[in-house]
């Protein structure tokens, strides 16, 4: 099959657009979508200048998504004095898994010449995920603990590193899955949070905003294309799956979406565009509620929370006592 742009040999066919693309035009198309998303979301504040640059902290796991995002950001903004990029990796304490992906992250950030910070659950919370899985005091799936710990580390370190934005490598499939999961569970508040957390556009952060704004510039690119981009660019991405991966429900949704996409190309894109509108309406509805609710500080760590003790401190104590 030939590239629809130049007639050279195509390396991919996107059923949702009907396009066949060669390696060069495929690379350009992925990068264009990421840059367009950054532009449309207004990610770079007009107030950013070489004298007062913005700091963007990028969550870098070493997997294909975060590696591709970091690579494209460095290619796009590496020489732009209005943006400072910092990569942040988290070691969860998972034997035989995270060390290899951290090596990939080190290799990438050294090649791109960007600052790289590594934080471990062990140093932060005095625990390792392997131990959490063994003790499991709350009888929960590993990812439920891990997600709470990760969110805490990302938010605190983004603040500590002076981040104006926190960027993560969620792709189109991740986002369409999350959208369907929130819809299927009827959780409108979660939809509101999803919008507030990451769907832009980004106004300047207000004094009252509790968290560093999050962005997902890769969210227009399907997972398969992210993987192909990493492969064709020979990026040091680590592809082994975590041994504690446990989101069975997400797996079912993923399968459903793959089947829908196969028979109705473009399904993921239409889910996302409809969902973003719904999530925005939900955010408007619940933002008022939240403004009037008591959002205080955790008794243990001072993090913003609606409870006395935040979820992270509660879980750390449960693991300690197990
Ligand atoms: Fe943590 Fe689950 Fe991801 Fe493993 S798959 S790193 S347990 S969130």
py3Dmol code that shows the C-alpha trace and the ligand (Angstrom):
import py3Dmol

protein = """\
ATOM      1  CA  UNK A   1       0.000   0.000   0.000  1.00  0.00           C
ATOM      2  CA  UNK A   2       1.215   3.520  -0.836  1.00  0.00           C
ATOM      3  CA  UNK A   3       1.319   6.654   1.302  1.00  0.00           C
ATOM      4  CA  UNK A   4      -1.626   8.929   0.411  1.00  0.00           C
ATOM      5  CA  UNK A   5       0.634  11.982   0.757  1.00  0.00           C
ATOM      6  CA  UNK A   6       3.739  11.041  -1.228  1.00  0.00           C
ATOM      7  CA  UNK A   7       3.309   7.587  -2.803  1.00  0.00           C
ATOM      8  CA  UNK A   8       6.108   5.960  -0.801  1.00  0.00           C
ATOM      9  CA  UNK A   9       5.493   2.674   0.985  1.00  0.00           C
ATOM     10  CA  UNK A  10       2.890   3.078   3.761  1.00  0.00           C
ATOM     11  CA  UNK A  11       3.713   1.843   7.289  1.00  0.00           C
ATOM     12  CA  UNK A  12       0.213   2.270   8.653  1.00  0.00           C
ATOM     13  CA  UNK A  13      -3.443   2.578   7.769  1.00  0.00           C
ATOM     14  CA  UNK A  14      -5.793   4.514  10.040  1.00  0.00           C
ATOM     15  CA  UNK A  15      -9.293   3.149   9.437  1.00  0.00           C
ATOM     16  CA  UNK A  16     -10.889   6.123  11.265  1.00  0.00           C
ATOM     17  CA  UNK A  17      -9.421   8.612   8.758  1.00  0.00           C
ATOM     18  CA  UNK A  18      -8.971   6.275   5.790  1.00  0.00           C
ATOM     19  CA  UNK A  19      -5.347   7.445   5.435  1.00  0.00           C
ATOM     20  CA  UNK A  20      -2.335   5.318   4.524  1.00  0.00           C
ATOM     21  CA  UNK A  21       0.905   6.986   5.631  1.00  0.00           C
ATOM     22  CA  UNK A  22       4.613   6.367   5.107  1.00  0.00           C
ATOM     23  CA  UNK A  23       7.034   6.607   8.012  1.00  0.00           C
ATOM     24  CA  UNK A  24       7.760  10.308   7.524  1.00  0.00           C
ATOM     25  CA  UNK A  25       4.157  11.391   7.080  1.00  0.00           C
ATOM     26  CA  UNK A  26       3.046   9.189   9.976  1.00  0.00           C
ATOM     27  CA  UNK A  27       5.644  10.819  12.272  1.00  0.00           C
ATOM     28  CA  UNK A  28       4.584  14.282  11.148  1.00  0.00           C
ATOM     29  CA  UNK A  29       0.912  13.440  11.660  1.00  0.00           C
ATOM     30  CA  UNK A  30       1.463  12.242  15.281  1.00  0.00           C
ATOM     31  CA  UNK A  31       3.552  15.306  16.146  1.00  0.00           C
ATOM     32  CA  UNK A  32       1.007  17.631  14.522  1.00  0.00           C
ATOM     33  CA  UNK A  33      -1.826  16.184  16.613  1.00  0.00           C
ATOM     34  CA  UNK A  34       0.132  16.635  19.840  1.00  0.00           C
ATOM     35  CA  UNK A  35       1.121  20.214  18.964  1.00  0.00           C
ATOM     36  CA  UNK A  36      -2.430  21.063  17.902  1.00  0.00           C
ATOM     37  CA  UNK A  37      -3.759  19.734  21.210  1.00  0.00           C
ATOM     38  CA  UNK A  38      -1.223  21.840  23.117  1.00  0.00           C
ATOM     39  CA  UNK A  39      -2.275  24.898  21.105  1.00  0.00           C
ATOM     40  CA  UNK A  40      -6.021  24.287  21.361  1.00  0.00           C
ATOM     41  CA  UNK A  41      -5.814  23.660  25.101  1.00  0.00           C
ATOM     42  CA  UNK A  42      -3.838  26.879  25.521  1.00  0.00           C
ATOM     43  CA  UNK A  43      -1.202  24.934  27.422  1.00  0.00           C
ATOM     44  CA  UNK A  44       1.500  27.545  27.030  1.00  0.00           C
ATOM     45  CA  UNK A  45       0.411  30.659  28.868  1.00  0.00           C
ATOM     46  CA  UNK A  46       0.768  33.899  26.834  1.00  0.00           C
ATOM     47  CA  UNK A  47       2.463  35.316  29.935  1.00  0.00           C
ATOM     48  CA  UNK A  48       5.357  32.850  29.694  1.00  0.00           C
ATOM     49  CA  UNK A  49       8.540  34.638  28.614  1.00  0.00           C
ATOM     50  CA  UNK A  50      12.244  33.754  28.471  1.00  0.00           C
ATOM     51  CA  UNK A  51      12.648  35.766  31.697  1.00  0.00           C
ATOM     52  CA  UNK A  52       9.670  34.086  33.382  1.00  0.00           C
ATOM     53  CA  UNK A  53       9.316  30.645  31.757  1.00  0.00           C
ATOM     54  CA  UNK A  54       6.668  28.071  32.600  1.00  0.00           C
ATOM     55  CA  UNK A  55       7.732  24.803  34.202  1.00  0.00           C
ATOM     56  CA  UNK A  56       6.092  21.707  32.786  1.00  0.00           C
ATOM     57  CA  UNK A  57       6.564  18.548  34.830  1.00  0.00           C
ATOM     58  CA  UNK A  58       6.075  15.402  32.741  1.00  0.00           C
ATOM     59  CA  UNK A  59       5.172  12.114  34.431  1.00  0.00           C
ATOM     60  CA  UNK A  60       7.667   9.683  32.902  1.00  0.00           C
ATOM     61  CA  UNK A  61       7.101   5.989  33.634  1.00  0.00           C
ATOM     62  CA  UNK A  62       9.405   4.737  30.890  1.00  0.00           C
ATOM     63  CA  UNK A  63       6.472   3.102  29.067  1.00  0.00           C
ATOM     64  CA  UNK A  64       5.734   3.970  25.423  1.00  0.00           C
ATOM     65  CA  UNK A  65       3.159   6.703  26.126  1.00  0.00           C
ATOM     66  CA  UNK A  66       5.201   8.848  28.485  1.00  0.00           C
ATOM     67  CA  UNK A  67       8.375   8.243  26.468  1.00  0.00           C
ATOM     68  CA  UNK A  68       6.703   9.426  23.242  1.00  0.00           C
ATOM     69  CA  UNK A  69       5.177  12.444  25.001  1.00  0.00           C
ATOM     70  CA  UNK A  70       8.511  13.457  26.560  1.00  0.00           C
ATOM     71  CA  UNK A  71      10.279  13.016  23.223  1.00  0.00           C
ATOM     72  CA  UNK A  72       7.774  15.173  21.297  1.00  0.00           C
ATOM     73  CA  UNK A  73       7.752  17.846  24.019  1.00  0.00           C
ATOM     74  CA  UNK A  74      11.541  18.005  24.010  1.00  0.00           C
ATOM     75  CA  UNK A  75      11.583  18.190  20.189  1.00  0.00           C
ATOM     76  CA  UNK A  76       9.001  20.977  20.255  1.00  0.00           C
ATOM     77  CA  UNK A  77       9.988  23.011  23.310  1.00  0.00           C
ATOM     78  CA  UNK A  78      13.563  21.898  24.016  1.00  0.00           C
ATOM     79  CA  UNK A  79      14.937  25.153  22.625  1.00  0.00           C
ATOM     80  CA  UNK A  80      11.991  27.348  23.567  1.00  0.00           C
ATOM     81  CA  UNK A  81      13.118  29.602  26.432  1.00  0.00           C
ATOM     82  CA  UNK A  82       9.504  30.062  27.559  1.00  0.00           C
ATOM     83  CA  UNK A  83       9.247  26.431  28.742  1.00  0.00           C
ATOM     84  CA  UNK A  84      11.321  24.386  31.175  1.00  0.00           C
ATOM     85  CA  UNK A  85      10.715  20.650  31.046  1.00  0.00           C
ATOM     86  CA  UNK A  86      11.277  18.386  34.051  1.00  0.00           C
ATOM     87  CA  UNK A  87      10.637  14.630  33.902  1.00  0.00           C
ATOM     88  CA  UNK A  88       9.335  12.965  37.061  1.00  0.00           C
ATOM     89  CA  UNK A  89       9.516   9.181  37.504  1.00  0.00           C
ATOM     90  CA  UNK A  90       8.054   7.130  40.321  1.00  0.00           C
ATOM     91  CA  UNK A  91       9.470   3.845  41.595  1.00  0.00           C
ATOM     92  CA  UNK A  92       6.631   1.896  43.187  1.00  0.00           C
ATOM     93  CA  UNK A  93       8.802  -0.897  44.539  1.00  0.00           C
ATOM     94  CA  UNK A  94       7.842  -3.649  42.106  1.00  0.00           C
ATOM     95  CA  UNK A  95      10.578  -6.246  41.774  1.00  0.00           C
ATOM     96  CA  UNK A  96      11.806  -6.906  38.247  1.00  0.00           C
ATOM     97  CA  UNK A  97       9.561  -4.295  36.648  1.00  0.00           C
ATOM     98  CA  UNK A  98      10.232  -0.678  37.479  1.00  0.00           C
ATOM     99  CA  UNK A  99      14.059  -0.859  37.420  1.00  0.00           C
ATOM    100  CA  UNK A 100      14.056  -1.590  33.679  1.00  0.00           C
ATOM    101  CA  UNK A 101      11.605   1.191  32.872  1.00  0.00           C
ATOM    102  CA  UNK A 102      13.631   3.620  34.992  1.00  0.00           C
ATOM    103  CA  UNK A 103      16.692   2.706  32.940  1.00  0.00           C
ATOM    104  CA  UNK A 104      14.682   3.612  29.820  1.00  0.00           C
ATOM    105  CA  UNK A 105      13.690   6.928  31.405  1.00  0.00           C
ATOM    106  CA  UNK A 106      17.308   7.718  32.350  1.00  0.00           C
ATOM    107  CA  UNK A 107      18.454   6.942  28.816  1.00  0.00           C
ATOM    108  CA  UNK A 108      15.771   9.132  27.276  1.00  0.00           C
ATOM    109  CA  UNK A 109      16.236  12.166  29.536  1.00  0.00           C
ATOM    110  CA  UNK A 110      20.023  12.007  29.132  1.00  0.00           C
ATOM    111  CA  UNK A 111      19.636  11.925  25.330  1.00  0.00           C
ATOM    112  CA  UNK A 112      17.157  14.820  25.401  1.00  0.00           C
ATOM    113  CA  UNK A 113      19.152  16.711  28.028  1.00  0.00           C
ATOM    114  CA  UNK A 114      16.235  17.358  30.348  1.00  0.00           C
ATOM    115  CA  UNK A 115      16.139  17.314  34.147  1.00  0.00           C
ATOM    116  CA  UNK A 116      14.957  14.004  35.600  1.00  0.00           C
ATOM    117  CA  UNK A 117      13.690  13.445  39.151  1.00  0.00           C
ATOM    118  CA  UNK A 118      13.008   9.999  40.618  1.00  0.00           C
ATOM    119  CA  UNK A 119      10.802   9.458  43.676  1.00  0.00           C
ATOM    120  CA  UNK A 120      10.231   6.122  45.407  1.00  0.00           C
ATOM    121  CA  UNK A 121       7.246   4.945  47.453  1.00  0.00           C
ATOM    122  CA  UNK A 122       9.793   3.473  49.854  1.00  0.00           C
ATOM    123  CA  UNK A 123      11.322   6.868  50.661  1.00  0.00           C
ATOM    124  CA  UNK A 124       7.987   8.689  50.604  1.00  0.00           C
ATOM    125  CA  UNK A 125       5.735   6.275  52.458  1.00  0.00           C
ATOM    126  CA  UNK A 126       8.073   3.602  53.832  1.00  0.00           C
ATOM    127  CA  UNK A 127       6.441   0.891  51.710  1.00  0.00           C
ATOM    128  CA  UNK A 128       6.849  -1.011  48.468  1.00  0.00           C
ATOM    129  CA  UNK A 129       3.979  -2.122  46.218  1.00  0.00           C
ATOM    130  CA  UNK A 130       5.183  -5.738  46.425  1.00  0.00           C
ATOM    131  CA  UNK A 131       4.641  -5.580  50.187  1.00  0.00           C
ATOM    132  CA  UNK A 132       1.264  -3.815  49.809  1.00  0.00           C
ATOM    133  CA  UNK A 133       0.062  -6.592  47.506  1.00  0.00           C
ATOM    134  CA  UNK A 134       1.171  -9.240  49.999  1.00  0.00           C
ATOM    135  CA  UNK A 135      -0.475  -7.602  53.054  1.00  0.00           C
ATOM    136  CA  UNK A 136      -3.488  -6.042  51.264  1.00  0.00           C
ATOM    137  CA  UNK A 137      -5.115  -4.727  54.474  1.00  0.00           C
ATOM    138  CA  UNK A 138      -8.114  -3.175  52.710  1.00  0.00           C
ATOM    139  CA  UNK A 139      -8.808  -6.133  50.408  1.00  0.00           C
ATOM    140  CA  UNK A 140      -8.445  -3.959  47.317  1.00  0.00           C
ATOM    141  CA  UNK A 141      -6.903  -4.368  43.871  1.00  0.00           C
ATOM    142  CA  UNK A 142      -3.172  -3.354  43.786  1.00  0.00           C
ATOM    143  CA  UNK A 143      -3.855  -0.531  41.319  1.00  0.00           C
ATOM    144  CA  UNK A 144      -6.340   1.042  43.741  1.00  0.00           C
ATOM    145  CA  UNK A 145      -3.560   1.554  46.340  1.00  0.00           C
ATOM    146  CA  UNK A 146      -0.959   2.399  43.744  1.00  0.00           C
ATOM    147  CA  UNK A 147      -3.159   5.022  42.051  1.00  0.00           C
ATOM    148  CA  UNK A 148      -3.708   6.881  45.345  1.00  0.00           C
ATOM    149  CA  UNK A 149       0.019   6.860  46.182  1.00  0.00           C
ATOM    150  CA  UNK A 150       0.980   7.911  42.655  1.00  0.00           C
ATOM    151  CA  UNK A 151      -1.484  10.818  42.575  1.00  0.00           C
ATOM    152  CA  UNK A 152      -0.120  12.043  45.906  1.00  0.00           C
ATOM    153  CA  UNK A 153       3.506  11.899  44.731  1.00  0.00           C
ATOM    154  CA  UNK A 154       2.752  13.536  41.391  1.00  0.00           C
ATOM    155  CA  UNK A 155       0.812  16.380  42.959  1.00  0.00           C
ATOM    156  CA  UNK A 156       3.283  17.093  45.764  1.00  0.00           C
ATOM    157  CA  UNK A 157       6.360  16.865  43.565  1.00  0.00           C
ATOM    158  CA  UNK A 158       4.785  18.922  40.797  1.00  0.00           C
ATOM    159  CA  UNK A 159       4.266  21.656  43.430  1.00  0.00           C
ATOM    160  CA  UNK A 160       7.750  21.210  44.863  1.00  0.00           C
ATOM    161  CA  UNK A 161       9.330  21.445  41.415  1.00  0.00           C
ATOM    162  CA  UNK A 162       7.444  24.672  40.766  1.00  0.00           C
ATOM    163  CA  UNK A 163       5.266  23.189  38.022  1.00  0.00           C
ATOM    164  CA  UNK A 164       2.788  25.384  36.187  1.00  0.00           C
ATOM    165  CA  UNK A 165       1.401  22.279  34.442  1.00  0.00           C
ATOM    166  CA  UNK A 166       1.620  18.562  35.114  1.00  0.00           C
ATOM    167  CA  UNK A 167       1.609  16.545  31.880  1.00  0.00           C
ATOM    168  CA  UNK A 168       0.828  12.851  31.580  1.00  0.00           C
ATOM    169  CA  UNK A 169       0.977  10.473  28.617  1.00  0.00           C
ATOM    170  CA  UNK A 170      -2.639   9.264  28.455  1.00  0.00           C
ATOM    171  CA  UNK A 171      -3.513   8.308  24.884  1.00  0.00           C
ATOM    172  CA  UNK A 172      -6.846   8.242  23.024  1.00  0.00           C
ATOM    173  CA  UNK A 173      -7.631   4.662  24.080  1.00  0.00           C
ATOM    174  CA  UNK A 174      -6.951   5.433  27.775  1.00  0.00           C
ATOM    175  CA  UNK A 175      -9.210   8.456  27.633  1.00  0.00           C
ATOM    176  CA  UNK A 176     -12.040   6.720  25.751  1.00  0.00           C
ATOM    177  CA  UNK A 177     -11.878   3.842  28.276  1.00  0.00           C
ATOM    178  CA  UNK A 178     -12.044   6.233  31.233  1.00  0.00           C
ATOM    179  CA  UNK A 179     -14.944   8.105  29.610  1.00  0.00           C
ATOM    180  CA  UNK A 180     -16.938   4.882  29.153  1.00  0.00           C
ATOM    181  CA  UNK A 181     -16.097   3.647  32.657  1.00  0.00           C
ATOM    182  CA  UNK A 182     -17.388   6.903  34.169  1.00  0.00           C
ATOM    183  CA  UNK A 183     -20.500   6.807  31.981  1.00  0.00           C
ATOM    184  CA  UNK A 184     -21.240   3.151  32.711  1.00  0.00           C
ATOM    185  CA  UNK A 185     -20.865   3.684  36.443  1.00  0.00           C
ATOM    186  CA  UNK A 186     -23.156   6.740  36.266  1.00  0.00           C
ATOM    187  CA  UNK A 187     -20.543   8.678  38.226  1.00  0.00           C
ATOM    188  CA  UNK A 188     -21.214  12.263  37.151  1.00  0.00           C
ATOM    189  CA  UNK A 189     -18.972  13.720  39.884  1.00  0.00           C
ATOM    190  CA  UNK A 190     -16.079  11.682  38.543  1.00  0.00           C
ATOM    191  CA  UNK A 191     -16.790  13.072  35.074  1.00  0.00           C
ATOM    192  CA  UNK A 192     -16.621  16.568  36.532  1.00  0.00           C
ATOM    193  CA  UNK A 193     -13.276  15.789  38.166  1.00  0.00           C
ATOM    194  CA  UNK A 194     -11.974  14.318  34.915  1.00  0.00           C
ATOM    195  CA  UNK A 195     -12.815  17.539  33.101  1.00  0.00           C
ATOM    196  CA  UNK A 196     -11.365  19.764  35.805  1.00  0.00           C
ATOM    197  CA  UNK A 197      -8.250  17.647  36.022  1.00  0.00           C
ATOM    198  CA  UNK A 198      -7.173  17.390  32.460  1.00  0.00           C
ATOM    199  CA  UNK A 199      -9.345  18.452  29.609  1.00  0.00           C
ATOM    200  CA  UNK A 200      -8.225  22.070  29.279  1.00  0.00           C
ATOM    201  CA  UNK A 201      -8.335  24.785  28.084  1.00  0.00           C
ATOM    202  CA  UNK A 202      -6.081  26.146  30.783  1.00  0.00           C
ATOM    203  CA  UNK A 203      -6.784  29.508  32.342  1.00  0.00           C
ATOM    204  CA  UNK A 204      -4.062  30.928  34.600  1.00  0.00           C
ATOM    205  CA  UNK A 205      -3.984  29.038  37.861  1.00  0.00           C
ATOM    206  CA  UNK A 206      -6.016  30.880  40.484  1.00  0.00           C
ATOM    207  CA  UNK A 207      -4.772  31.315  44.083  1.00  0.00           C
ATOM    208  CA  UNK A 208      -7.661  29.120  45.212  1.00  0.00           C
ATOM    209  CA  UNK A 209      -6.810  26.225  42.855  1.00  0.00           C
ATOM    210  CA  UNK A 210      -5.687  23.332  45.015  1.00  0.00           C
ATOM    211  CA  UNK A 211      -3.722  21.351  42.459  1.00  0.00           C
ATOM    212  CA  UNK A 212      -1.302  21.981  39.620  1.00  0.00           C
ATOM    213  CA  UNK A 213      -3.382  21.861  36.390  1.00  0.00           C
ATOM    214  CA  UNK A 214      -2.993  18.601  34.487  1.00  0.00           C
ATOM    215  CA  UNK A 215      -2.725  18.160  30.744  1.00  0.00           C
ATOM    216  CA  UNK A 216      -2.802  15.160  28.420  1.00  0.00           C
ATOM    217  CA  UNK A 217      -1.357  16.308  25.096  1.00  0.00           C
ATOM    218  CA  UNK A 218      -1.287  12.757  23.688  1.00  0.00           C
ATOM    219  CA  UNK A 219      -4.994  12.206  24.068  1.00  0.00           C
ATOM    220  CA  UNK A 220      -5.797  12.499  20.342  1.00  0.00           C
ATOM    221  CA  UNK A 221      -3.388   9.707  19.391  1.00  0.00           C
ATOM    222  CA  UNK A 222      -4.541   6.048  19.484  1.00  0.00           C
ATOM    223  CA  UNK A 223      -2.464   3.626  21.553  1.00  0.00           C
ATOM    224  CA  UNK A 224      -1.333   1.589  18.532  1.00  0.00           C
ATOM    225  CA  UNK A 225      -0.002   4.715  16.841  1.00  0.00           C
ATOM    226  CA  UNK A 226       1.888   5.716  19.989  1.00  0.00           C
ATOM    227  CA  UNK A 227       3.503   2.263  20.010  1.00  0.00           C
ATOM    228  CA  UNK A 228       4.340   2.483  16.298  1.00  0.00           C
ATOM    229  CA  UNK A 229       5.824   5.966  16.728  1.00  0.00           C
ATOM    230  CA  UNK A 230       8.038   4.740  19.612  1.00  0.00           C
ATOM    231  CA  UNK A 231       9.157   1.788  17.500  1.00  0.00           C
ATOM    232  CA  UNK A 232       9.886   3.775  14.328  1.00  0.00           C
ATOM    233  CA  UNK A 233      11.743   6.476  16.261  1.00  0.00           C
ATOM    234  CA  UNK A 234      13.655   3.767  18.127  1.00  0.00           C
ATOM    235  CA  UNK A 235      12.809   5.345  21.485  1.00  0.00           C
ATOM    236  CA  UNK A 236      13.932   3.546  24.651  1.00  0.00           C
ATOM    237  CA  UNK A 237      10.431   2.529  25.777  1.00  0.00           C
ATOM    238  CA  UNK A 238       9.930  -0.313  28.239  1.00  0.00           C
ATOM    239  CA  UNK A 239       6.966  -2.470  27.256  1.00  0.00           C
ATOM    240  CA  UNK A 240       6.639  -5.181  29.902  1.00  0.00           C
ATOM    241  CA  UNK A 241       3.363  -5.150  31.798  1.00  0.00           C
ATOM    242  CA  UNK A 242       3.355  -4.605  35.565  1.00  0.00           C
ATOM    243  CA  UNK A 243       2.923  -7.975  37.380  1.00  0.00           C
ATOM    244  CA  UNK A 244       0.285  -6.391  39.653  1.00  0.00           C
ATOM    245  CA  UNK A 245      -1.838  -4.933  36.828  1.00  0.00           C
ATOM    246  CA  UNK A 246      -5.344  -5.585  38.041  1.00  0.00           C
ATOM    247  CA  UNK A 247      -7.870  -3.330  36.405  1.00  0.00           C
ATOM    248  CA  UNK A 248     -10.097  -6.127  35.122  1.00  0.00           C
ATOM    249  CA  UNK A 249     -13.007  -3.799  34.416  1.00  0.00           C
ATOM    250  CA  UNK A 250     -10.823  -1.512  32.305  1.00  0.00           C
ATOM    251  CA  UNK A 251      -9.712  -4.629  30.371  1.00  0.00           C
ATOM    252  CA  UNK A 252     -13.340  -5.449  29.537  1.00  0.00           C
ATOM    253  CA  UNK A 253     -13.981  -1.886  28.380  1.00  0.00           C
ATOM    254  CA  UNK A 254     -10.778  -1.964  26.323  1.00  0.00           C
ATOM    255  CA  UNK A 255     -11.928  -5.125  24.567  1.00  0.00           C
ATOM    256  CA  UNK A 256     -15.370  -3.660  23.921  1.00  0.00           C
ATOM    257  CA  UNK A 257     -13.843  -0.497  22.450  1.00  0.00           C
ATOM    258  CA  UNK A 258     -11.480  -2.450  20.215  1.00  0.00           C
ATOM    259  CA  UNK A 259     -14.422  -4.412  18.810  1.00  0.00           C
ATOM    260  CA  UNK A 260     -16.496  -1.250  18.312  1.00  0.00           C
ATOM    261  CA  UNK A 261     -13.572   0.506  16.634  1.00  0.00           C
ATOM    262  CA  UNK A 262     -13.090  -2.472  14.330  1.00  0.00           C
ATOM    263  CA  UNK A 263     -16.681  -2.427  13.105  1.00  0.00           C
ATOM    264  CA  UNK A 264     -17.246   1.360  13.465  1.00  0.00           C
ATOM    265  CA  UNK A 265     -13.945   3.211  12.893  1.00  0.00           C
ATOM    266  CA  UNK A 266     -13.852   6.546  14.708  1.00  0.00           C
ATOM    267  CA  UNK A 267     -15.808   5.336  17.760  1.00  0.00           C
ATOM    268  CA  UNK A 268     -13.073   6.433  20.219  1.00  0.00           C
ATOM    269  CA  UNK A 269     -12.910   9.914  18.722  1.00  0.00           C
ATOM    270  CA  UNK A 270     -16.683  10.386  18.904  1.00  0.00           C
ATOM    271  CA  UNK A 271     -16.839   9.087  22.482  1.00  0.00           C
ATOM    272  CA  UNK A 272     -14.201  11.614  23.501  1.00  0.00           C
ATOM    273  CA  UNK A 273     -15.734  14.592  21.752  1.00  0.00           C
ATOM    274  CA  UNK A 274     -19.202  13.913  23.232  1.00  0.00           C
ATOM    275  CA  UNK A 275     -17.744  13.101  26.633  1.00  0.00           C
ATOM    276  CA  UNK A 276     -15.748  16.320  26.854  1.00  0.00           C
ATOM    277  CA  UNK A 277     -18.953  18.326  26.460  1.00  0.00           C
ATOM    278  CA  UNK A 278     -20.767  16.253  29.058  1.00  0.00           C
ATOM    279  CA  UNK A 279     -17.823  16.457  31.450  1.00  0.00           C
ATOM    280  CA  UNK A 280     -17.719  20.232  31.076  1.00  0.00           C
ATOM    281  CA  UNK A 281     -21.409  20.476  31.991  1.00  0.00           C
ATOM    282  CA  UNK A 282     -20.821  18.170  34.962  1.00  0.00           C
ATOM    283  CA  UNK A 283     -17.840  20.308  36.032  1.00  0.00           C
ATOM    284  CA  UNK A 284     -19.999  23.459  35.979  1.00  0.00           C
ATOM    285  CA  UNK A 285     -22.666  21.700  38.031  1.00  0.00           C
ATOM    286  CA  UNK A 286     -20.303  20.359  40.708  1.00  0.00           C
ATOM    287  CA  UNK A 287     -17.843  23.251  40.821  1.00  0.00           C
ATOM    288  CA  UNK A 288     -20.508  25.306  42.619  1.00  0.00           C
ATOM    289  CA  UNK A 289     -21.142  22.483  45.078  1.00  0.00           C
ATOM    290  CA  UNK A 290     -17.486  22.102  45.783  1.00  0.00           C
ATOM    291  CA  UNK A 291     -16.983  25.807  46.345  1.00  0.00           C
ATOM    292  CA  UNK A 292     -19.424  25.626  49.212  1.00  0.00           C
ATOM    293  CA  UNK A 293     -18.078  22.402  50.724  1.00  0.00           C
ATOM    294  CA  UNK A 294     -15.463  22.183  53.478  1.00  0.00           C
ATOM    295  CA  UNK A 295     -12.238  21.316  51.730  1.00  0.00           C
ATOM    296  CA  UNK A 296      -9.711  21.287  54.541  1.00  0.00           C
ATOM    297  CA  UNK A 297      -6.292  19.839  55.231  1.00  0.00           C
ATOM    298  CA  UNK A 298      -5.351  16.312  56.157  1.00  0.00           C
ATOM    299  CA  UNK A 299      -4.579  16.014  59.902  1.00  0.00           C
ATOM    300  CA  UNK A 300      -1.472  13.950  59.126  1.00  0.00           C
ATOM    301  CA  UNK A 301       0.154  15.474  56.041  1.00  0.00           C
ATOM    302  CA  UNK A 302      -1.674  18.744  55.372  1.00  0.00           C
ATOM    303  CA  UNK A 303      -2.776  17.717  51.866  1.00  0.00           C
ATOM    304  CA  UNK A 304      -6.097  19.153  50.624  1.00  0.00           C
ATOM    305  CA  UNK A 305      -8.913  16.743  51.505  1.00  0.00           C
ATOM    306  CA  UNK A 306     -12.596  16.716  52.382  1.00  0.00           C
ATOM    307  CA  UNK A 307     -11.905  14.205  55.195  1.00  0.00           C
ATOM    308  CA  UNK A 308      -9.956  14.432  58.473  1.00  0.00           C
ATOM    309  CA  UNK A 309      -7.282  12.080  57.177  1.00  0.00           C
ATOM    310  CA  UNK A 310      -6.647  11.939  53.436  1.00  0.00           C
ATOM    311  CA  UNK A 311      -7.007   8.685  51.545  1.00  0.00           C
ATOM    312  CA  UNK A 312      -3.234   8.318  51.056  1.00  0.00           C
ATOM    313  CA  UNK A 313      -2.451   8.661  54.806  1.00  0.00           C
ATOM    314  CA  UNK A 314      -5.309   6.293  55.633  1.00  0.00           C
ATOM    315  CA  UNK A 315      -3.913   3.644  53.278  1.00  0.00           C
ATOM    316  CA  UNK A 316      -0.293   4.104  54.397  1.00  0.00           C
ATOM    317  CA  UNK A 317      -1.395   3.590  58.019  1.00  0.00           C
ATOM    318  CA  UNK A 318      -3.458   0.535  57.070  1.00  0.00           C
ATOM    319  CA  UNK A 319      -0.423  -1.025  55.369  1.00  0.00           C
ATOM    320  CA  UNK A 320       1.824  -0.143  58.350  1.00  0.00           C
ATOM    321  CA  UNK A 321      -0.568  -1.823  60.758  1.00  0.00           C
ATOM    322  CA  UNK A 322      -1.066  -4.957  58.644  1.00  0.00           C
TER     323      UNK A 322
END
"""
ligand_1 = """\
8
LIG
Fe 0.723 0.419 40.037
Fe -1.267 -1.011 38.925
Fe 0.341 0.508 37.404
Fe 1.265 -1.726 38.548
S -0.350 -1.586 36.970
S 2.308 0.259 38.471
S 0.164 -1.724 40.487
S -1.098 1.222 38.980
"""
view = py3Dmol.view(width=600, height=400)
view.addModel(protein, "pdb")
view.setStyle({"model": 0}, {"cartoon": {"style": "trace"}})
view.addModel(ligand_1, "xyz")
view.setStyle({"model": 1}, {"stick": {}})
view.zoomTo()
view.show()
